[in-house]
Amino acid sequence: MHPRITISPELREWILATTRAGHGVPDVLRLMKENGYDPRQSRSIVAEVLKLPLAALLASADKTAPPGLRTKHPEAPDVTIDGHTIHVSLSVDTPMLRVLEGILTEQECIELIELAQPRLQRALTVDSDGKNQVDHRRTSEGMFFTLNELPLIGRIEQRLAALLDVPVNHGEGLQILHYLPGQEYEPHYDWFDPELPGFGAVTAVGGQRIASVVMYLNTPEQGGGTAFPEIGLTVTARRGSAVYFAYEGGDHSSLHAGLSVLRGEKWIATKWLRERPYRGQRQA
Ligand SMILES: O=C(O)CCC(=O)C(=O)O
């Protein structure tokens, strides 16, 4: 989980003074970049100081961000890929979020669970130094497939790549998570906080994460939805559907949580996408 960014009083005052003096946000972002600030971090800082929605600053991204890929956001009502039709049942702009129905077939969900089951281990998170750690906030069990490990995995990766217009090699290995009653994943961001000491290490290969796709492999009897507390949205976990959300620029509205499973169990497959090709190790 990323704590909210800390902004020094001097920087806060400089941003306010510069905008009061008549300079626009693009000027502020450009000056910050010239002074060594990471453009994504600058956008989050400026959004917070000026109380602007981060999305409003993304228009400035083209001028300030280093080249990095963004995802294409699927538009309603239907997207057909290789004969497989995916229905966009909900679209949100901030964070950029889509609920996707029919991303996986029932048979694909069953096979993924069967393949993952014997390889499950306590799920980890990335600590502030960039190392994997056991974390009380994430109590599920999980495993990773490597890229294109099996024909089924390759097929799903190709489908996501075509849907989101991101090459397969920008994806981290598909992660399967299994939650039992009472297990959950507390609110967190999937992007890496540029202010944490491990940022350089976790982004050295592939750069920053730009989007997540959480695919539901079963329908829990009760509970287990994915909550987005900043916007008051809970996506119901339903076999074969998914929630996709993009957070280019470190969007705080992408805060999300795997809600506690109240009855039954919950299985998901998560795909994290990077701005550049990623050939690295497992990340939680
Ligand atoms: O379990 C969920 O619904 C969300 C999973 C999640 O947040 C994650 O894997 O990053």
The ligand as an ORCA input file, in Angstrom:
! r2SCAN-3c Opt
* xyz 0 1
  O      -9.328     -9.491     -4.488
  C      -9.655     -8.482     -5.113
  O     -10.820     -8.271     -5.436
  C      -8.636     -7.448     -5.434
  C      -7.247     -8.010     -5.600
  C      -6.214     -6.936     -5.595
  O      -6.461     -5.848     -5.181
  C      -4.885     -7.177     -6.093
  O      -4.525     -8.339     -6.363
  O      -4.139     -6.183     -6.266
*
